[in-house]
Amino acid sequence: MKKLIWIGCLSYFVIGLAHVVLGSILPVLLKSYDQNYSAGGQLIFSQFSGFLVGVLVSPLLNRRFGKRGSILIATGLLLVAQVAYFSLPPWGWMYVIAMAAGFGFGMIEAVIGTIIIAAITEGTAVAMSRLEVLFGVGALVMPLIASPLIAAGWWRLSFLIVAGFTLVSLLFWGRGHFGSLQSVLDDRAPRRDKTKEPSDKPNKPLPYSGKQWGILGLFIVFFFLYVGTEMSLVNFMPAIFIAKLGMSESSAALTVTFFWLAMSTGRLFAGILAEKISYRVYVLGSCFLTLLLLIAFPFADHRFGAFAVILLLGLFMSGIFSIALVFSSKLLPGAEETTPSIMIAAGGIGGALLPLLMGWAMDHLEVAKVAGLLAAFAAVLFLLSLAAWKVRIEQPDRKSQVH
């Protein structure tokens, strides 16, 4: 069990690196190809498209190749993509490589999340929060690695560094032995025997029925909004600080660093806290505190107060994604193979679309109204978390950890 968690943590660290490596060196990459930022945006979108496809098809590949087989395929594809990035092929091929990279780390994230939720019945939230800590560390470390490489003119090595960690992860997954969990990792859906009579029950593409569809829809909207809000904060926080407080670009860039530091720190304790107070209370409380902080943010007119709000936002938002992922799966028993992939995909769509809305708002609205838009997202999140809290009250037969 411990080996599974730590190798999963390594994979999430690799995902964190892969998520941000392209953005970390994007200006110098575009300059090398003599491309503009519109082309850079298309490149990022290609990577997102691959990520979404990887998440959505992961349940199918799990059934065909087993979970470990799917991870090996995805990790190998990510490794090839990073080496291809390093080679700087003709620009048109970069879109294909971006899709392959996104497919790789999207599938890795979905499959490992499914493994943790399906295989670990006690302390699931603690295990998921550990994974998210390593994701945050990877996202935090990559810009720090890329910055001196860019200054030295060796920025292409950023891709090889990601490839190196990906190779280590691939070796661990390929050669690791996981004891009693080996069957869970290598299990495949049985092939249908064509000689047998077909079953009277039709094959259901998704294992949900009745009220479960309502719960599924509730959490799809929740993850769409949460990831979209988080990505909007990360991408536009410096611009908001520049417009609101007149900070320099270099100083405003520290806001993202502070936010990720707080997120990584909070994730160390999120799972333990959620196990003690229950998943539903943790998600509800975190969404409520996030709403309060985003309401207060427009009134923080001094740098110290604004940075304090950012630090607290990072702490209180740190566990929402991982704990809500476990929470949704516990409320939908029997669908642990598909629910995490659906939720991660919903989050990926929100993470792409809501920042587009925020970008429009930054161009057309005052900064106070932009901050108000973030608070509006948080308000809907709180209402959805309240609805999920009530779902558990109406279903008292579930395990105590959920309520």
N, C-alpha and C positions, 0 to 999 in steps of 0.2 A: 504493500500500500504506500509506504513512504517513498519507495523508488518511483512509483507511478506519479506521485504528486510532484516530486522534485524534477523528474524529466519533463512533466507538464509545465512546471515553472520555467524551465529552460526554454521550452518551445514558446511560451508566452513572452519571454524576454526577446526572443528572436522576432516574434510578431511585432512587439513594440519598436524594435529597430527598423523592421521592414516598413512599418506604417509611415515613418517620418523621414526615412533616408532620402527619398526623392525630394520632399519639400525642403530638406536641409541644404541641398546643393542645387536647388532649382535655378536660382539666378545665374550661377556660373555655367550650369548645364545649358541653359537657353542661349547664353552668350556664345558658348562654344559652337552651337548649331546655328547661330544667327537667327533665332526664333524669338517671337514676342511672347508676352504673358498669356495671350489668348491661346496660343499653342500649348503653353504650360498648363493652362486650365484644362484643355482637352486631354492632356497626358494624365493628369490627376483623375479626371473623370473616367478614363479608360481603366485605370487601376481600380477605381471604385466599382466599375461594371464587372470586372473580373472577380472582385471580392464578393459581390452579390451572387454571382453565378456559383462560385465555390461554396458559399453557405447553403444555397438552395439545393444543390445536387449532392451535398455531403450525405444525406440519409440514403440516397440511392447507391452511392459508392460503398457506404458502410455495409449494406446488404449484399453487395456483389463481392467485395474484397475483404470485408472485416474492418474493424475500426483501425487496427494497427496498419493494415494494408493501405487504407485511405490516407493515414498520416504519412506513411512512407512515400506515397505517390505525391501528395501535396508538398511535402518538405523537399523532395527531389526536384519538383517543378520550380519551387521558390529558389533553390540553389542554382539551377540552370538560368533562371531569369536574372539573378544578381550578377552572375558571370557575364551574361549577355549585355547587361547594362554597362559593365566595366569595359567591354570591347568597343563601345560607342559605335554601333552600326548605323546605317542610313536612318534618317529621322523617321521615316514611315514605319520602320520596324520597331521603333521605340513604343509605339502604341500597342503593338502585339505583345511585346515584352511586358509592358505595364499590366495588360490584362492577365498574362500568365502569372506575374508576381502577385497581383491581387487575388486571383483564383487560389494560389497556393496558401497565402496566409489567412484568407477567408475560410478555407476548408479546415486548416489546422485549428483555428479558433473554435469553429463549430463542433468539430469532432471531439476535441479535448474537453470542451464544455459538456458535451453529451456523455463522455466517459465518466467524468467526475460525478455528474448528477445521477447517472444510472448505477455506477459501481460503489459509490460511497454513500451509505445510508445514514451514517451518524457523522456529525460535524461537516456536512456538505458545504455550509456557508463559509466555514473556516478555510476549507480547501479552495473554494472558488475565490475567496478574497486574497489568498496567497498568490494565486495565478495572476490576479489583477494587479497586485503589488509589483510583480516582475514585469508585467506589461508596461506599467508606469515608469519603472526604472529604465527599461529599454527606450521608451519615448523620450525620457529625460536625458539619457546618456548620448544618444545619437547626435543631436546638435552639438554637444560638447566635443565629440570626436571629430565631426565634420569641420568645425570652425578652424582649428589649426591646420588641418589638411588643405582647406581652401586657401588659407594664408600662405602655405608653402607651395601651392600649385599642384598638389597631389590629390585633389578632390575625388578623382576616380577611385582611389583606394577605399573610399567609404563603402562602395558596393562590395569590394572584396572582403572587407571586415564583416559585413552582414553575411556574405557567403560563407566565411569561415565559421561563424557561430551556427549557421544553418547546417553545415556539414557535420559539426559536432553533435547537433541535435539528431540528425539523420542516423548517425552511427549509434547513438544511445537507443533510439527507437528500434533500429534494426537488430541490435545484438542484445538488447535487454531481456531479462527473464522476470516475470511478474508473479510467479507462484500461482496462487488460486485465482488471480485475476486474468491469467493467461487466456482462459476460455472466453471471458468477456471481451477481450481485445481482439481475439481471432475468430469470434463467432460470426457466421454468415447466415443469411436467411436461407432456409432449405429450398432446394429447387423443387418445383411442382412435378409430381410424377404424372406424366400424360396418360399412363395406363389406368389411373384411378378415375373413378367417377367424379365429375366436378361437384364441388360443394354447393348446397342450396343457398349458402350465405354469400352474397356478392363480396368481392374483395374491395375493401374501403381504401382509397388513396390516403386518407388521413384518419387517425384513430380517435376521432372526437364524435360525441353524440349529445343531443339534448342541450342542457344548459352549458355544457363545456364549450360550445361554440361562442356563447356570449362572453365567457371568461377569456377565451382565446382572443376574441376581438378587442376586449378591454386592454389586455396586455400588449397586443400589437400596437395599438395607439399609444400606450404608455411608453414603450421602447422607442417608437418613432419620435415622440416628443422629447424623451430624456436625452437620447444620443444627439438629436438635433440641437438641443439647448446647450449641451456640453461642448459640441463642436463650434457652435456660434460663439460661446464664451472664449474658447481657446483661440479662434481665428481673429476675432474682432476686439478682444480685450485691450491689446496695445492701442488700437485706433481710438477706442472709447476713452482711454486714459489721456491720450494726446489731445483729443477734442475737449474733454471735460476739464482737465487740470493743466493743460499746456505743457506736458512733459516732453522731453526729447525722445526721439525714436529709440535710442539705446536704453534709456531709463524705462520707457514703457515696455520694452521687450522683457524686462525682468518680471513683469506681471505673470507671464506664462510660466516662467521658471518657478515662481512662488506658488502658483496654482498647482503645478504638477508635483512639487515637493509636498504640499499639503495633501494632495490626493494619495500619493504613495504612502505617506505616513498614516493617514486615516485608514487605508486598506489593511494595514497591519493589525488593526483592532476591530475592523468592521464585522468580520465573520464571528469572532468570539462574542461580541456584543449582541449580534443578531441571534445567535444560538441561545443566549441567556434571556433576552426579552421577547423573542419570537420574531419570525420573518415579517409578519404583517405589521407589527408595531414599529419595527425598525424602518421599513419602507415608508410608512405613514409619517413617522416622526422626522425622518430625513427630508422628505418632500416638504413638510410644513416649515422646517427651519430654512430650507433653501428658498422657499417663497418669501419668508420674512427678510432674509438677507438681500434678495433682489429688489424687494420693495424699499429697503433702506439704502441701497446703493446710490440712487440719484441724489440723496441728501448728504452723502459723504463728500464734502467740499475740500477736504484736506488730504494730502497724500497718505499720511499715517492711517487715517480712518478708512480710506479706499483700499489700501493694501491689507488692512485688518479684515475688511469684508471679503477680499479675495482669498485670504488664507482660510477664513471660516467656511467660505463656499467650498473650497477644495476638501476640507475635512468632512463637511456634512454631505457632500455629494459623492464622496469616495467609494462608498459601498452600495450605492443605489443600484447600479447595473448588475453586479454579481449577485447581490441578495435577491433582487427582483427576479433574476433569471432562475434561481433556485426556488423562490416562492411560487412563480408561475408553474414550474414543473411539478411541485408538490400539490398544487391545486388541480392538476390535470394528470392524475395517476394513470399509468398505462400508455402515456404518450411521451415518455422521457427521450425516446429516440428522435422525435421530430420537433418537440416544443422549443428546445434551445436554438435549433437552426432557424426556425421561423422568427423567434424573437431577435436573434442577432441580425437577420436579414432586415427586419423592420427597423432596427436601429441604424443599420447601414443606409437605408433609404432616407431616414430622417437626418442623418449626419451629412448627407449630400444636398438635400433640398432646403432645409431650414437655413443653413448658412447663405444660400442664394437669396432668400428673403431678407436676411440680415444685411447682406451687401447692398441690396436695393434701399433698405431703410437708412443705412449709413450715408447714402448719396442724397436722399430726399427728405429725411426727417432730422429734427434736432436730437442731440445726443440724449437728452432726458427722455424723449419719446422712444428712442432705441432701447434704453434701459427698461422702459415700461413694457416694451414688447417682450423682453426676456422675462420680466415678472409675470406677464400674461401666460407665457408658456408654462412657467412654474405653477401658476394658479390651476391650470388645467391638469398638470401632473398631480397636484395635491388632491384634486377632486377624483381623479382616477384611482389614486392610492386609497382614498377613503372608500370608494366603491369596492375595491379589492378587499379591504378590511371587513366590509360588511358581508362579502361573499363567504368568508370563513365563518362568521357568526351563524350564518344560515346553514352551515355544514359542520356541525359539531363532532361528527364521527371521524374527522381527519386526525392525523397524528398531532400531538400536542405542540410540536415544534412549529407548526404552521400557524397556530392560533395565538 
